[in-house]
Amino acid sequence: MAKRDYYDVLGSSKGASADELKKAYRKKAKELHPDRNSDNPDAENQFKEVNEAYDVMKDADKKAAYDRYGHAAFEGGMGGGQRGGFGGQGDFSSAFSDVFDDLFGDFMGGAGGQRGGGRQRASRGSDLRYNLRISLEEAYLGSQKTIKVPTSIQCDECSGTGAESGAEPQTCPTCSGMGKVRAQQGFFTVERTCPTCSGLGQIIKNPCKACNGAGRNEKDRSLSVNIPAGVETGTKIRLAGEGEAGLRGGPTGDLYIFIEVQEHPLFQREGPHLFCQVPVSMASAALGGDIEVPTIDGGRSRVKIPAGSQSGRQMRLRSKGMPALRGGGQGDMLIELAVETPVKLTSRQKEILQEFEKLSTENNPNSSTFFSKVKSFWDGMTG
């Protein structure tokens, strides 16, 4: 069976640069790795094919020979890999080292260690989350709040090293400071976190008694937080370096404060705008007049009600809403009228309303329109 073109195997083109070939190789190697394709019996052969192709492409001399002569460049003792496989144990080890470092370094190394044996003597502390509830007035004005955060802080006794005063952590004898150990499992080499030092690369023979070798202690801290004007539910405030202390002197994490604005008894918020529903009497809605409404800043505003106003009518007060976060103006306040029907009427009030009802048959345009439609509907059904 004829061998596939190496560029096709890698999913690349002939004019690709070394970096482009490497990216293409890594993508294919991850995609076809047998550990990720246990249900594909051809995955191992395809994986070998990809590594064979890249073993040629990553070498400038081999690549030049392949570009000129194709697969014939490596047949008949001309160099490179043997037909159908790797050119000996040394070539295989070199290629597999690249596979392992590229493929597993992304999701096994990560922040847990450096490529090539770097030590992870300390680890960054965790980020913390704090949910803070504030009133709508505080969101309008902005405020400063003092909060207590349970967290881990650096141990004062050992200055975060985790060792008794004067003692030094020692290199882990199991992994020689790598933080990782490798084990051969058949065709593959598997890398795992060192069980002795838990990936830190060091061990402490004389741990600090105050923190039991962790380099940090649990404690509640009081922090002052500035709440900017205009925040709303879901706003996130980051306090850099105010999270959990790192393990054994590692850098401190961050603190994220999530804002929740409480519901207000008078105002409903929608982005920068506020809504306020104001009840008005039937007489005021019919005759018109002025009403006084509250504003979020604690003040009062007079609003003119047009004669003949209906329930649900809205009037806008410009720039009486919430300030936009980080500047950018201010929202509006919308007044919505709710026309009230009187209850517990006296006999005299009932008489007046009955007389008013007789005199107002032509003063209710909505009712006239509605009942005209109803009549047309019934006539249509009858027909």
C-alpha positions as CSV (number, residue, x, y, z in Angstrom):
1,M,0.0,0.0,0.0
2,A,1.5,3.4,-1.0
3,K,2.5,5.7,1.8
4,R,0.4,8.9,2.2
5,D,2.0,12.3,1.5
6,Y,3.4,13.6,4.8
7,Y,1.8,17.0,4.3
8,D,-1.6,15.3,3.9
9,V,-1.0,13.2,7.0
10,L,-0.4,16.4,9.0
11,G,-3.2,18.3,7.4
12,S,-0.8,21.0,6.2
13,S,0.4,22.4,2.9
14,K,3.8,22.1,1.2
15,G,4.7,25.7,1.8
16,A,4.0,25.6,5.5
17,S,6.5,27.1,8.0
18,A,8.1,25.1,10.8
19,D,5.7,26.7,13.3
20,E,2.7,25.9,11.2
21,L,3.8,22.3,10.8
22,K,4.3,22.0,14.5
23,K,0.8,23.4,15.2
24,A,-0.7,21.0,12.7
25,Y,1.2,18.1,14.2
26,R,0.1,18.9,17.7
27,K,-3.5,19.1,16.6
28,K,-3.4,15.8,14.8
29,A,-1.5,14.1,17.7
30,K,-4.1,15.1,20.2
31,E,-6.9,14.1,17.9
32,L,-5.5,10.7,17.2
33,H,-3.9,9.7,20.5
34,P,-4.9,6.1,21.3
35,D,-5.8,7.1,24.9
36,R,-8.5,9.3,23.5
37,N,-9.7,6.9,20.8
38,S,-10.1,3.6,22.7
39,D,-13.1,2.8,20.4
40,N,-11.0,3.3,17.2
41,P,-8.8,0.3,16.3
42,D,-6.9,2.3,13.7
43,A,-6.0,5.2,16.0
44,E,-2.7,3.7,17.0
45,N,-1.5,3.2,13.4
46,Q,-2.7,6.7,12.5
47,F,-1.0,8.1,15.5
48,K,2.3,6.4,14.5
49,E,1.8,7.8,10.9
50,V,1.5,11.3,12.2
51,N,4.6,11.0,14.3
52,E,6.6,9.5,11.5
53,A,5.6,12.4,9.2
54,Y,6.5,15.1,11.8
55,D,9.8,13.3,12.6
56,V,10.8,14.1,9.0
57,M,9.1,17.6,8.8
58,K,10.7,19.0,12.0
59,D,14.2,18.3,10.6
60,A,15.2,20.9,8.0
61,D,17.5,18.5,6.1
62,K,15.0,15.7,6.0
63,K,12.3,18.1,5.0
64,A,14.3,19.4,2.1
65,A,15.1,15.9,0.9
66,Y,11.4,14.9,1.2
67,D,10.3,18.1,-0.7
68,R,12.7,17.1,-3.5
69,Y,12.5,13.3,-3.7
70,G,9.3,12.4,-1.7
71,H,9.3,9.1,0.2
72,A,12.1,7.8,-2.1
73,A,14.5,10.1,-0.2
74,F,14.3,7.7,2.8
75,E,14.4,4.4,0.9
76,G,17.5,2.4,0.1
77,G,19.6,3.7,3.0
78,M,19.3,7.4,2.2
79,G,18.5,8.3,5.8
80,G,15.5,9.2,7.9
81,G,12.9,6.7,9.0
82,Q,12.6,3.2,7.6
83,R,9.6,2.5,5.4
84,G,6.5,2.0,7.5
85,G,8.0,3.0,10.8
86,F,10.6,4.8,12.9
87,G,14.3,4.4,12.0
88,G,15.4,2.6,15.1
89,Q,14.9,3.0,18.9
90,G,16.8,6.3,19.1
91,D,14.6,7.9,16.5
92,F,11.5,6.5,18.2
93,S,12.5,7.9,21.6
94,S,13.1,11.3,20.1
95,A,9.8,11.4,18.3
96,F,7.9,10.1,21.3
97,S,9.5,12.7,23.6
98,D,8.1,15.4,21.3
99,V,4.7,13.7,21.4
100,F,4.6,13.4,25.1
101,D,5.8,17.0,25.8
102,D,3.5,18.6,23.3
103,L,0.5,16.4,23.9
104,F,0.6,15.9,27.7
105,G,2.3,19.2,28.6
106,D,-0.9,21.1,27.9
107,F,-3.2,19.3,30.2
108,M,-0.9,17.4,32.6
109,G,1.7,20.1,33.2
110,G,-0.4,23.3,33.0
111,A,0.3,25.3,36.1
112,G,1.5,22.3,37.9
113,G,5.1,22.4,36.6
114,Q,7.5,23.7,34.0
115,R,8.5,21.8,30.9
116,G,11.9,20.2,31.2
117,G,11.8,19.6,35.0
118,G,11.0,23.0,36.5
119,R,10.1,22.7,40.2
120,Q,6.8,23.8,41.6
121,R,7.9,24.9,45.0
122,A,4.9,26.9,45.7
123,S,1.3,27.1,44.3
124,R,-0.9,30.1,43.8
125,G,-3.7,30.6,46.3
126,S,-7.3,30.1,45.3
127,D,-9.6,32.9,44.2
128,L,-12.4,33.7,46.6
129,R,-16.0,34.8,46.0
130,Y,-18.0,37.0,48.3
131,N,-21.7,37.8,47.7
132,L,-22.6,41.3,48.9
133,R,-26.1,42.6,49.2
134,I,-26.7,46.4,49.1
135,S,-29.7,48.6,48.9
136,L,-30.9,50.5,45.8
137,E,-30.0,53.8,47.5
138,E,-26.4,52.5,48.0
139,A,-26.2,51.4,44.4
140,Y,-27.4,54.9,43.4
141,L,-25.0,56.9,45.5
142,G,-22.1,54.5,45.7
143,S,-20.8,53.5,49.1
144,Q,-18.0,52.0,51.1
145,K,-18.6,48.7,52.9
146,T,-16.6,46.7,55.4
147,I,-16.8,43.0,54.9
148,K,-15.3,40.0,56.8
149,V,-13.9,37.3,54.6
150,P,-12.9,33.9,55.9
151,T,-9.6,33.0,54.1
152,S,-6.1,31.6,54.4
153,I,-3.3,34.0,55.2
154,Q,0.4,33.5,55.1
155,C,1.8,32.0,58.3
156,D,3.7,34.5,60.4
157,E,5.8,31.9,62.2
158,C,7.4,30.4,59.0
159,S,6.8,33.4,56.6
160,G,4.9,31.0,54.4
161,T,7.7,28.4,53.8
162,G,5.9,25.7,55.9
163,A,9.2,24.8,57.6
164,E,10.3,25.4,61.2
165,S,12.1,28.7,61.7
166,G,15.6,28.3,60.2
167,A,14.8,25.1,58.3
168,E,14.8,24.8,54.6
169,P,12.6,22.6,52.4
170,Q,14.5,19.7,50.8
171,T,14.4,18.4,47.3
172,C,12.0,15.4,47.0
173,P,14.0,12.2,46.6
174,T,11.2,10.4,44.7
175,C,11.0,12.9,41.8
176,S,14.3,14.8,42.2
177,G,12.4,18.0,42.4
178,M,10.4,17.5,39.2
179,G,7.1,17.2,41.0
180,K,6.2,14.4,38.5
181,V,7.1,10.8,38.0
182,R,7.0,8.7,34.8
183,A,6.1,5.1,34.5
184,Q,6.3,2.8,31.5
185,Q,3.0,1.1,30.5
186,G,3.7,-0.9,27.4
187,F,4.0,1.3,24.4
188,F,3.4,4.5,26.3
189,T,5.1,6.4,29.1
190,V,2.6,7.9,31.6
191,E,3.4,10.9,33.7
192,R,1.8,11.4,37.2
193,T,2.0,13.8,40.1
194,C,4.6,12.7,42.5
195,P,2.9,10.9,45.4
196,T,5.6,11.9,47.9
197,C,5.6,15.7,47.5
198,S,2.1,16.0,45.9
199,G,3.7,17.8,42.9
200,L,5.6,20.4,44.9
201,G,9.0,19.1,44.2
202,Q,10.1,19.6,47.8
203,I,9.4,18.0,51.2
204,I,9.6,19.4,54.6
205,K,11.2,17.3,57.3
206,N,10.6,19.8,60.1
207,P,7.2,21.3,59.4
208,C,6.1,24.5,61.1
209,K,3.9,23.7,64.1
210,A,1.8,26.8,63.6
211,C,0.6,25.8,60.1
212,N,1.5,22.1,60.0
213,G,3.7,22.7,57.0
214,A,1.1,24.4,54.8
215,G,2.6,27.9,55.1
216,R,-0.8,29.4,55.7
217,N,-3.5,29.6,58.4
218,E,-7.2,30.1,58.4
219,K,-8.4,33.5,59.6
220,D,-11.2,36.0,59.1
221,R,-10.1,39.3,57.5
222,S,-11.8,42.7,57.5
223,L,-11.7,44.5,54.1
224,S,-13.0,47.9,53.0
225,V,-14.7,47.7,49.6
226,N,-15.6,50.8,47.5
227,I,-18.9,50.3,45.7
228,P,-19.1,52.5,42.7
229,A,-22.3,54.4,41.9
230,G,-24.5,52.6,39.3
231,V,-23.7,49.0,40.2
232,E,-26.5,46.4,39.6
233,T,-27.1,42.8,40.4
234,G,-24.4,40.7,38.8
235,T,-21.7,43.4,38.9
236,K,-18.4,41.9,39.8
237,I,-15.6,43.7,41.6
238,R,-12.1,42.2,41.7
239,L,-9.7,42.8,44.5
240,A,-6.3,41.6,43.3
241,G,-4.2,39.8,45.9
242,E,-7.0,39.6,48.5
243,G,-7.8,36.0,48.0
244,E,-6.4,32.9,49.6
245,A,-2.7,32.8,50.4
246,G,-0.5,30.6,48.2
247,L,0.8,27.2,49.5
248,R,4.3,27.5,50.9
249,G,4.8,31.1,50.0
250,G,3.1,31.0,46.7
251,P,1.3,34.1,45.3
252,T,-2.0,35.1,46.7
253,G,-5.2,34.6,44.8
254,D,-7.8,37.3,44.1
255,L,-11.1,38.2,45.8
256,Y,-14.2,38.6,43.6
257,I,-17.2,40.4,45.1
258,F,-20.5,39.8,43.4
259,I,-23.1,42.5,43.9
260,E,-26.8,41.8,44.6
261,V,-29.1,44.9,44.8
262,Q,-32.1,44.3,47.0
263,E,-35.6,45.0,45.8
264,H,-37.0,48.4,46.7
265,P,-40.5,49.0,48.1
266,L,-41.2,52.0,45.7
267,F,-38.9,51.7,42.7
268,Q,-38.3,48.9,40.1
269,R,-35.1,49.0,38.2
270,E,-34.5,48.2,34.5
271,G,-30.9,49.0,33.6
272,P,-30.3,52.7,34.3
273,H,-34.1,53.5,34.4
274,L,-36.4,53.4,37.4
275,F,-40.2,52.8,37.4
276,C,-42.6,54.0,40.0
277,Q,-46.3,53.1,40.0
278,V,-48.4,55.9,41.6
279,P,-52.1,55.5,42.5
280,V,-54.5,58.3,41.6
281,S,-58.2,58.8,42.2
282,M,-60.8,58.5,39.5
283,A,-61.5,62.2,39.9
284,S,-57.9,63.2,39.6
285,A,-57.4,61.0,36.5
286,A,-60.6,62.5,34.9
287,L,-60.0,66.1,35.8
288,G,-56.2,66.2,35.7
289,G,-54.0,67.9,38.2
290,D,-50.6,67.8,39.9
291,I,-49.2,65.0,42.1
292,E,-46.0,64.8,44.1
293,V,-43.8,61.7,43.6
294,P,-40.6,60.6,45.4
295,T,-37.2,60.3,43.7
296,I,-34.3,57.9,44.4
297,D,-32.1,60.7,45.7
298,G,-34.6,61.3,48.5
299,G,-36.2,64.3,46.9
300,R,-39.6,65.1,45.5
301,S,-40.9,66.0,42.0
302,R,-44.2,67.4,40.9
303,V,-45.9,65.7,38.0
304,K,-48.8,67.1,36.0
305,I,-51.5,64.5,35.2
306,P,-53.3,65.3,32.0
307,A,-57.1,65.3,32.2
308,G,-58.7,62.0,31.1
309,S,-55.6,59.9,32.0
310,Q,-56.1,56.1,32.0
311,S,-54.4,53.4,34.1
312,G,-51.0,52.5,32.8
313,R,-50.2,55.9,31.4
314,Q,-46.6,56.7,31.8
315,M,-44.8,60.0,32.3
316,R,-41.0,60.5,32.1
317,L,-38.8,62.4,34.5
318,R,-35.5,63.0,32.7
319,S,-32.3,62.1,34.5
320,K,-34.1,61.0,37.6
321,G,-33.0,57.3,37.3
322,M,-29.8,55.5,38.1
323,P,-26.3,56.7,37.2
324,A,-24.5,54.7,34.5
325,L,-21.6,52.6,35.9
326,R,-18.2,54.3,35.1
327,G,-19.9,57.5,33.9
328,G,-22.0,58.0,30.8
329,G,-25.0,59.9,32.0
330,Q,-28.0,59.0,34.0
331,G,-31.2,57.1,33.3
332,D,-34.8,58.3,33.6
333,M,-37.6,57.7,36.0
334,L,-41.0,56.6,34.6
335,I,-44.1,57.3,36.5
336,E,-47.0,54.9,35.8
337,L,-50.5,55.9,36.8
338,A,-52.8,53.4,38.5
339,V,-56.3,54.8,38.6
340,E,-58.1,53.6,41.7
341,T,-61.7,52.5,42.0
342,P,-63.2,53.8,45.4
343,V,-64.5,51.2,47.8
344,K,-66.9,51.3,50.8
345,L,-69.0,54.1,49.3
346,T,-71.6,56.0,51.4
347,S,-75.2,56.3,50.2
348,R,-74.6,59.8,49.0
349,Q,-71.5,58.8,47.1
350,K,-73.4,56.0,45.4
351,E,-76.1,58.4,44.3
352,I,-73.6,60.9,42.9
353,L,-71.9,58.1,40.9
354,Q,-75.1,56.7,39.6
355,E,-76.1,60.2,38.4
356,F,-72.7,60.6,36.9
357,E,-73.0,57.3,35.1
358,K,-76.3,58.4,33.5
359,L,-74.6,61.6,32.3
360,S,-71.4,60.1,31.0
361,T,-72.4,57.5,28.4
362,E,-70.7,59.5,25.7
363,N,-67.6,60.3,27.7
364,N,-66.0,56.8,27.7
365,P,-64.5,56.3,24.3
366,N,-62.8,53.0,25.1
367,S,-66.1,51.5,26.3
368,S,-68.0,52.7,23.2
369,T,-65.3,51.2,20.9
370,F,-65.2,47.9,22.8
371,F,-68.9,47.3,22.9
372,S,-69.2,48.3,19.2
373,K,-66.7,45.5,18.4
374,V,-68.6,43.1,20.7
375,K,-71.8,43.8,18.8
376,S,-70.1,43.2,15.5
377,F,-68.7,39.9,16.8
378,W,-72.0,38.6,18.0
379,D,-73.8,39.7,14.8
380,G,-71.2,37.8,12.8
381,M,-71.6,34.7,14.9
382,T,-75.4,34.8,14.5
383,G,-75.1,35.2,10.7
